[in-house]
Amino acid sequence: MAEVMRLDVDTLSQPPAGVILPAYARQPALDRGGVVHLGLGAFHRAHQAQYFDDLLGAGHDGFAVTGIALQKFDVPQQLNPQDGLYSVLSLSNDEPSVRVIGCIERVLHAPSQRAAVLARMADPRTWLITLTITEKGYCHHPSSGALNREHPDIAHDLANADRPKSALGLLCAALDLRRRAGELAPVVLCCDNLPNNGRVLRGLVLSLSETNPALHDWIAQQVSFPCTMVDRIVPATTVADFEYVRERFGYADAGLVKAEPFSQWVIEACDQRLVPLAKVGAMLVDDVAPFELMKLRLLNGSHSLLAYLGYLAGHQTVSDAMAAPGFGALIDSFMRDEVAPTLAPPAGFDLAGYASDLRARFRNRALAHRTWQIAMDGSQKIPQRWLGTLHARLASGSSFARLALGLAAWMQYVTGRDLKGEPIEVCDPLAARCAELAAAHANAASYVQAMLSLRDVFPAAVDTPAVGAAVAAALEKLRARGVSACVGDLQ
């Protein structure tokens, strides 16, 4: 294959035909800073960074981003040689589009550049700190929202506040630098799929800062933690995606991400500094909760149902699962009959239309969103995506057969073996514990009961005889008859 130019500032001076480029003088905008983002993964690059890039293009200062890689060095290696530039490949069933994002100034690696990271977070020009660190990055108990003080990184940070390892520890250390310097407090914006994410993050930061009363009180009084809801499907980038950009547009992009065309960002309107975001499509609202619940329970909840059942049925992608007999009808009835009755959408909101649009997004074959990717970290995701719905169904005395089947599929998945006995690469913080329980309980009923007793996942409110019996029956049926029969019975 012929050598091609790697994306960098020189590429912008000789733009490939058909590629959308940053619409502003980039270097002056980057010099003015404004945003530090913790966890510069694919989602941030395909979502929030695009909003910031739009604001810079519209002439708004203060939205250039310094990215922070919290663990691995792969993102600095991808983006720093490219002068912070990367492309977003927007995929639908029509012609793909490619856009180069220019708002990232550089990427720092927290483990090896801690001092530089803290200095940038404490810089007076940094008015906004955002996070996409996945559910497990918050080092908390998902079932309660409380700080997990036994987590190795949290235990370290409680004893070494000036040398933090966790994202929460970095936040506390940077905020303390701001406090001691007499600087204005930044806005801290959680962009992960956690219910009441801003309030949860605020509680975790306050809990971690309890050993420093002056800092604790300053955070409580000065720092705003707005709740947010983010929505864009961002599958993992594949070799084929890199090759497409190389062959179609003539440049190599190590930082390429891909996404669906749809994007939504709902933000609690509690700080005037966030107002410009409304000019580029973000929604500033008084209460994020209704939007958050609709997204978590309908989109994310359905995604997890498709992921575990789809994977066990041999479907590699969400669109493959949706095309399989019975799956589309299952998701339709799950949304309509089990989830929708638990929601209170804003006045005038078309909930049925929203659900229909979600199902259409799931059928986007161009995305190739892997069921295995969505299935990752289920122990951290299930409390947010399924258990609120389950609790509401229990409280109203309503059926929850589809949720029970989903829970059974997850419990089978985390045994590390599929329904044919083939190994599964389970990526989950509780993978070892789940595998131990599976090995100790061959009987479906006893295994389900042991899993429901995991308080890091299941609160006592849903660990009931009714739930245990329903999930055990679903697991026995899955093992005896397979996914297709179970799905067919619940259309």
N, C-alpha and C positions, 0 to 999 in steps of 0.2 A: 504494500500500500504506500502511495506517495506521501512524503512528509508534508504536513500542513501546519500553519501557524497556530500557536496556542493563543487563546483569547487573552488580551491584555490591552493597555491603553493604545498601543499602536494599531490594534484591530479597529478601534473606533475611528481612526483617521482614514481608514480604507474599509468602510462598512460593507459587509456582505449584503447583497440584494435580498430583500424580503425580511430582514431582521430589524426589529424595533429597537432603537438605541436610546440611551438617556437623553432627555430633552432639556439639558441645563449645562452650565459651565461647571464641570464636575469638581475640579480641585478646590476652587473657592468654597464650594458647598461642604466638601469634606473637612476643610480646615476649621470650619465653625462647629463641628461636632454636634452634640445634642443627645444622642441615644447610645446606651450600652445594652447589648442583648446577651443574656446568659443562655447558652445552649443553641449554638448556631447550626442546627440541623436543617434538613430539607424543608420541614414545615415552615419555619420562620422565613426561609429564603423565598418560598413560594407564596407566602401570605403577608405577614406584617411588613416585610422589607419592600414588597411591591407598593403598599400604601405609602411608605416613607419615600420611595422613589417618585411616586406621583406628586407628593407634596413638594419635593425639591424641584420637580419639573414645573410646578405651578408657582414657583418663586418664594416658597416658605423656607426660612432658615431654621436650623435646629433639628433636622431630621436625618443627619448623617449618622451612620451606625459603626460603633466598634463592637465586633463580635467576640465572644468569649467561648472558647472550647473548654469544657469542664473536665474532660477526661482524655479522650484520644487526640492524637495530633493530626488526624486525617484532614479535617476541615482547614486548618492553617496551611497544610501542604497543598490543598486544592486551590485555595483562594489567594493566598499571599503572592505566589508567583504570577497571578493573573491581575495584580493590582486591585484585588477585591471584587473584580467583575465576575459575573456568572450569568448563565442564561436560564430562563424559565420556558420550558416546552409545554405549551398548553394544548391538550389533546382532547378532541371530541371525535365523533364519527365523521366529521368533515375534515378539511385540510388543517393540519397542525399549524400553530403560530409559534414564533420564537421571539422572545424579548430579552435584551440584556439589561440587567439591573446594576446600577452604579452607585447605590447609596452606602455600600459598605467600604469603610476606609481601610480597615485591616482587621485581622483576626489574631487575638492573643490566646496563648495556651496557659490556662490557670495553674496547673501543677508545676510548670517550669518558669512561669512569668508572673508569679503571684503579686509581686510588688507593683509591676506595671498595670496589672488588672485593677488592683485596689486604687492606684493613682488615677486611672481613667474613670472609675466609678465615683471617686471622690472629687473629680474635677468640677469646678463650679459651672462649666459649660454643659455638663451632663445633667439634664433636667428630667430625663425619662430612663428608667431601667426596666427592661422587659425580660420575660422568661418563657422559654419553651424547653423544659427539662424532663418532660414526660412525668406521668403520675409518680413513678418510683423515685424520681429525683427530689421529691419533697421530704423524704425520710420521715414519713408519718405513718400512722395507722389508718388506712383508708376507711375502715369501718367506723371510726370515731372522729377522725380529723386531728387527733392529738399527736404531738411530736414524739417520735420514737427515740427516746433517750438512749436506748441500747444499740441503736444503729452505729456501726463503727465510726463513720464520719462525724456523726453528731457527738458521740462520746469524745472523739478527738477535739472537736471544736469547743465543747464545753470546758475542756482543760487547756486549750490553746487558742484563745480567741484572736490572737494576733497572727496566727498561722493557719487560717481556716482551710478546710478541704471541701466542704459541702457548699452548694449554692446558697443555702441559708446562712452559713457561716460567712461567706464572702459578702453577702448583703449586710449582715450585722457589722462586720469590720469596716466596710465602706461607709455605712451610715454613721458609725462612730467617728470616723475621720471627718465627715461633713459636720457633725455636731460640734466637735472640738474646734473646728476651724470657723465656726459661726456662719456656715454657708446655708443657703436655702435648701430645704429638704426636697429630694426628687419625688416624682410620681413613680410608684412601683407597680408594674402592670403584669399580672399573671395571665398567660395566654395558653394555658393547658386545660384539658378537659377534667376539671374538678368542680363539683357543685359549689356555688358561692366562692369561687376560686380566690377572689381578692380578700375576702374575710378569712378564709382558711389560711392563706399565706400570711396575712397580718397576725393571726393567732400564733402561727408557727414561729415567726420572727420575734414576736414579743416573748414567747416561751423560751426561745434560745437566748434572748438578751436579759433574762431575769437576773443573771449573776452580775450585771452592770446596771444598777438601778437608774443612774442618770441617763444612760442610753435608752433603757426601757421606757422611761417617762417621755423622753424626747420623741421617740418613735410613735408612741401612743398619741402624742399631741400634735406632731408636725407632719408625719408621713401619710400620704394618701395611698390606699391600695384598692383602686376601683375593681369591681367585678367585670368580667368580660365573657363573651362567647365568640369563639372563632370557628369558622367552617370553610374548609376547602379540602377536597380529597387529594392527597399527595402520596402516591405510591412510590415505592423504591425505584430509583433510576436503574435501568438495565444496560447491559453492553449494547443491545440493539439501539437504545436511545442515544448513547454516545456516538455510535456509528452513523445514525441518521443525521445528526447535526454536522458531523465531520463531512459526510458525503454530500448532503444537501446544501450546506452553507459554506463549507470550505475552511472551517476552523475547528480546533480541538478545545473542548471545555471540560476540565476536570471537575468543575463545580456544578455541572448541569443538574437541574432538578426538573421534575415534570409534575403536572397537576391538571385537574379538570378546569374548564373555563370559569365555572361558578366560584365566587368568593364572597364571604360575609364576615363582618366584624361588628359586633354589638358591644358597646362600652358604656359603663355607668358614668353618667355625666356629673361627676362630683369634683372636678378640677378644671378650671377655665383653660389651663394650658393644653388640654386635649381637644379643644374646640376645632382647630384646623383640620383634624382628621375627618370631620363631617363633610368637608369640602371635596374629599376624594372617595366618598362612598361608605365610610364607616357610619354606623348608626349610634348616636348618643342618646341614651334613654334614661329615665328615672329608675327603672327596675329591669335588670338583665334576667332575673330569675325565670320568667316565663319562656323567654327565648332559649335560655340555657337548658331548661328541662325538656323542651321540645326537641332540641338538637341531641342531647344526651340520650334520651329515651327512644326517640324515633330513629335518628340517623345512626348514632353510635351503638345503640342497643340492637338495631337490626343488623348492623355491620358485624357485631360479635356473633349473633345468631347465624348469619351466613358463613362466618369464618369457621366456627367449630363444626357445624353440620356439613358445610361445604367441604372442608378439609377431610373429614372422615368419609365423605362420599367420593373422594378422589378428585374434587374440582380445584384446580389451581388458582383460579381468580374469582372475584365477586361476580363478574359478568357471566362467567361459565356457570356458576351456581344458579344465578337468576334465570339462565336459559334452560336449566335442567327441569324435567317434569316435577311439578308440585311446589318448587321453591318460590316462584313468584307469588303464587296464591298463599303460601304460608306467610311470607313477609307482609302481604296485603292484610291478611286476617290478624297477624300479630299487631300491626300498627293500629288497625281499626278497632279490634275487639279487646285487646289487652292493654295497649299503651294509651290510646287516645282518651279513654274514660278517666285516666289518672291526671290529665293535663288541664290547665286553665289558661288557654291562650289569650293574648290581648284582645280587646274588643275589636270586632271586625276582621280578625285574622282568619284566613281560610285554611283551617287545619287539614281538611281533606285534600285540598290542592297542594299544600306543602308536602304531605305524605306522598301524593302522586308524583310530585317533582323529584322527591328522594328516590323513589323506585326507578324513575327514568335515569337518574344519575348512576344508580347501581348497574344499569344495563349498558353503560358506556364501555364498549369493548376495547376502545383505544387505550384506556387507562391501564388495563392488565394489572389491577390491584390484587396482589396475592393474598389469599386467605391466610397463609402462614404468617404474613407480616401483621395482619390485623389481630391474629390470635396471640401475638406476643404479650407478655405481662398481664395475662388475664386476671390474676389475683389482685392486681392494682386497679384494673378497669371495671371489673364486674360490680363492685359496690356502687359506682357511679352510674353505670349503664343499665343495670338490671334490678338492683335490690330496692331502689326507690319505688319502681313499678310493682315489684313483688309485694312490698310492704303495703302499698295502697290497695292492691288486690285482696290481700289477706284482711285488711281492715274493713273492706266493704263486703267481705264474704263472697267474692267473685272468683271465677276460675282462672287458672294461670297455666294451662296445659302447655302452651308454647314456651313459656319461660322455664317450666320444669324440664322440657326436652332440651332447651339450650343449656341449662345447668348440667344436665346429664351428659351432654356432648362435651362440655368443658371438662367435667370430671373424668371422662374417658380420655380426653386429649392429654391431660396432665399426668396420666399414668405413664406416659412415654411410649405407649403402644396404640396403634389404631385398631379398628375392629377386625382386621385380618392378622393382627399380631406383629405387624411391621413396626420398626422403631420410628418415633417422632422426635425431632430436635426441638425440645421444649425450651423456650427462652422465657423465664419467669423467675422472680426473686424467690418464690416458694417452690420451685420445681423439685428440689431435693426432698423437701418435706412431703409434698404431694406423692412423690414416687414411693417414699417410705410407707405412707398410709395405704397406698394401693397394694404394696407387697404384703402388708400385714392384714389386709382385709380382702380376701378373694370374693366373698359374698357381697353382692351389690348393695344390699340394705345396710350392712355394717360399714362398708366403705363410704357410702353417702353420709351416714350419721357422723363418721369420723371427720369427713370433709366439712360438714356443716358446723362442726365444733371448732373450726379454725377461726378464732375471733379476729385475726388480722383481716379476714375477708367477710365473714358472716356475723352480723350482730345477733344478739340473742332474740331480737324481735322476729327474725325470719327463720330461726332454728326451732321450728315447730314440728310436731308429729305430722301435720298435714303436708308441709313442705317435704319432710323426709320421705314420706310414703309416696308422694307424687314423683319426686326425682328418682327414687329407687326403682319405681315401676317403669319410668321412662328409660333408665339405664338398662334394666333387664331387657326391655323391648328392643333397644338399640343393639344390644349384644346378640339377641336371639334372631332378630329379623332384619337388621340393617337400617341405614338412614332412609332409603327411599320409601320403605313401608311406613316408617314413623312420620315422615313428612307428608306422605299421601293421606294418612289418617287425620291430619290436622289442617287440611286446606280450608 
